[in-house]
């Protein structure tokens, strides 16, 4: 007599909800950002592959500027997204375009050319662009640090709730507060 009859429209608290999360916009946004990083790498690579022939006297200034751009784009993508995957996406798109543009066409056209007769490979814009670009992209990927959450999803260090498991989003702050 003291029992309360269960109502049919209520679920027990440990049962899963009938309606799941309608979708995670974070995954869509993150995928879109990775796609844009790939496109950014392709656009920059195409632009600098045609500008790598700029000379300052006998020095291939455009080729070395393209290395700086490749490094900054790759490292910056990894830094802003706080993971190596973003750096890899940007760097691989840069290298992919470089490899495609270094292949000769049937007409004999070539965007990234090798050294002329008697020219040092260090002063050849095509070689500097390809081999130097591969080196700086690798260095930039290795310099990118992995972190639990990217900035695009609200994980900004120094703000409350920035990184899960860390008070205030600052690394090590939770550890110091726990000891005090």
C-alpha positions, 0 to 999 in steps of 0.5 A, a space after each residue: 500500500 505504501 508503494 507509489 505506482 511508476 508513471 509510464 512517461 518517466 524513465 529510470 535515472 540510470 536508463 539512457 535518454 531516448 533522444 541523443 545529442 542531435 550532433 556535435 557541431 564541434 566535429 563539423 567546425 574542426 573538420 572545416 578548419 582542417 579543410 581550410 588549412 589544407 586549402 591554405 597550404 595549397 594556395 600558398 604553395 601554388 603562389 610561392 612556387 611561381 614566386 620562387 624565382 625572384 632574385 636579389 642579384 644572384 641570390 634566389 630570394 623568392 625561394 628562401 622567402 617561400 621556406 619562411 612562409 612554409 615554416 610559418 604556415 605549418 608551425 602556426 597551424 599546429 600552434 593555433 590548433 594545438 596539435 600536430 595533425 593541423 601542422 601535418 595537414 598544412 605541411 603535406 598540402 604544401 609538399 604535395 603541390 611542390 611535388 606535382 609542380 616539379 613533374 615535367 609536362 608532355 609539352 616540356 613545361 616545368 614550374 620548379 626547375 633544377 639547376 642550370 649548367 654549373 649552378 650550385 643547388 643552393 642557388 637553384 630556386 627549384 631545389 631550395 623550394 622542394 628540399 628546403 621546403 620538406 626540411 622546414 615542414 618537418 621541423 615545423 611539424 616536430 616543433 608543434 606540440 600536442 594539447 588536449 583541446 584546440 583554440 577553435 573549440 574554446 580551449 584557450 589557455 589562461 581562461 577558466 575551462 580552457 583545458 579540461 583537468 586544469 584549473 583556469 586552463 593553465 598547465 600546472 596550475 591545478 597541480 599547484 592548487 592541489 598541494 596548497 
